[in-house]
């Protein structure tokens, strides 16, 4: 899918560049029509225009793909019910160069101890005091209204069960205040997520970016609610 999108973008750029030079190329072709009938090879200028168009398109694709946005594949159940294994999302890599992450945003970040990237939701930012007790999450003493998982919580409560089975602070991480340069992040699937409750606060330097769009599978295409 990623290759298809890049290819489609490449074709669009090629068409735009060639359109700009279309009149010149048509003039050259008409002037050389008589000679080309004898020589089936394409005019040299036309070949150069194609090379130039493709080169420009490749550079633009590279810049957009590697410097601005990055695809990420969801792997595991930790963000259910909002994200599922195999879904592909677009990660905005430049947003946090402009500002810091905010509460409620879904982020992708490196986890060196795991050797891979995680996708989780920001619950607390620097200076916040976070407490997770059962299915109640508070930040600075105020209960967080987690509309994005409320239905899942209600479903558990209807059978006299808790949605979350890991509280915070805990023995591994007894300090509930988010330090400078870090965020506190949790998976939406609280009982099946390895997150800040187990691995600690996430350094801003490990954050890849914000997940902004689900683009695959096609039936799940949607902007991500933060």
N, C-alpha and C positions, 0 to 999 in steps of 0.2 A: 504493500500500500504506500509506504513512504517513497519507494522508487517510482511508483506511478505518479504521485503528486509532484515529485521533483521533475519527472519527464514532462508532465503537462505544463508545468511552469516554464521549463526550458523551451518548449514549443511556442508558448505565448511570447516569450522574449524574442525568440528568433523572428516571429512574424512581425513584431513591432519594429525591430531594427531593419528588417528587410523592406517594410512598408515605407520607411523614411527614404530609402534609396531606390524605391520602385521606379520613379520616373526616369532616373538616370540609367538604371539597368534596362528599361524598356527602350530608351533611345539608343543605347549601345547595341541592344539586340537587333533593332531595326536596321541600324547602320551596317551590321555585320551579317544580316540575314543571307545575303547572296553568297558571302564567303563561307558561312557555316553550312550551307547546303552541300558544299564540296568538302568541308571539314567538320565532321560530327562532334568534335570536342567542344566543351563549354568554353565561352570566353573566359580569359584569365581573370578579368575583373569580377565576374559573377562568382567564381570560386573563392576569391579573396573576400567578397562580401559575406558569403556563407561562413567562412572561417571566422571572420570578425564577429558575426552575429552569435555564433555558437560559443566563442570565447567569452563574450560579454555575458551571455546567459549563464554559463558555467560559473563565472565569478560571482554573479548575483545569487545564484542558488547556493553556492558555498557560504557566502556571507550570511544569508538568511538562515541557512541550516545550522551553521556552527556558531555564529556570533549573536544571533537574536533569539532564535527559538530552537528547542530541542525536543524530539519525540521521546516519550517514556512509555514503557510497557508495564501495566499493572500486573503484579505477580503475587498472588496470595489473597487471603480473605480479610486482611486487616482493615480495609476501608469499606467493607459492606455496611449498609445496603447501597451506598452511593457509587462505589467503584467495584469492578469485578475483574477477575483474572483474565488476561488477554486483551483487555481494553487498551487502546493507545491514546495517549493524551499529549497535547502540545504544552511544553513548559516555557514560560516567558523568562528568559535568562537576564534581561536587562532591567526589569522593574525594580529589583532590590539594589541596583546601582544608583537608583534615583531616590528611593526611600526604603525604610525598614519594613519587615513583615508586620502585618496587623493581625489581631485576633480574628479567628474564623477562616483565615485563608488556608487553602490547601497547598502544601509545599512539597517539593522533592529535594532530598538532601543526601549527602554522602554519609555513610556509617562505616568509618575505617575498620572498626572491630569486626564488622560483618563482611567487609569487602564488597559491598553493593550499595545501591541507593534505596531509600525508603520514600514512600509517599504518606504523609500524615497531615493532620489539621492543627494549625497554631491555636493554642488555648491561652497561653500567657506570654507576654513580652517582658523585656528587661524592667525590673522593679516591681513586677506583679507578684503577689502572694497567691499561690494556687493550692487549692485543696480538693481532692477527689475522695469522696466518702460514699460508697455504694453508687447509686445513680445520680447523686447530687454533686455537681461541679461548681465550685465558687472561685471567683477571682476578686481579690481585695475585699472579701467578705460578701460579695454580691453573687447570687445564684445566676449561672449562665443559662440562658434560654436556648437549648440546643435543638432547634426546630428540625435540623437536618437528620436527627436520629430519634425524634420523639415517637414516631410510630413504632419503631423497633423496641424502644423502652416500654411503651404501653403494652405491646404484645407480651413481653416478658412478665410485666406486672400482672397481667390478666391471668397468669398461671402461677402467681405468687412466687416469682423468681426475679433475681436481679439481672440486669443487662451487663453490669460491670462486676468483675471479680478481683480487681487489683486496685487498691487505694493508693493515695499519694498525699503527703509524704509517707515514706515507709522506711524500713530498716536500711535498705541499700542507699536511699536518698532522703535523709531526714530533713533537709533544708527546703522549705517550700517557696522560698523567694527566688525568682528568676534573676540570675546575675547579669551584669552588663555584657553586651555582645552575644547574648544567647536568647533562645525562645524555648518554651515548653510546648511540646506537640504530642498529640495522641491520635491513634487510629479511631475511625468512627465505630468499628466493631470492637468495642471495649474489652470484651472477654476473650478476644482472639487477636491481640495486637501487641507487638513488641515496640514500645515507644519510650517516651521520656520517663515513664514510671519505672522502666527497667534499665534503660541505657543512659539516663540523665538528660540534662539540658542540651539543646542542639546549638552549636556555635554558628554564628551568622556566616562565618567563612566556609562552612560545610554545605550551605544551602545553594542548590543549583538554580532554583527559581520557583515561580508560582505556576501551578497547573491551571491553565485557562480554558482548555477546550478538549473534549473527548471527540476524536475524529474517526475512530474505528472501534467496533464495526459500524457500518453505515446506519443501522437502525438505532444506534445509541448516540449519534452525533448531537452534541449539545454544549452550550457554554456551561462552565462549572460555577455553581453557586457558592459564593464566599460569604 
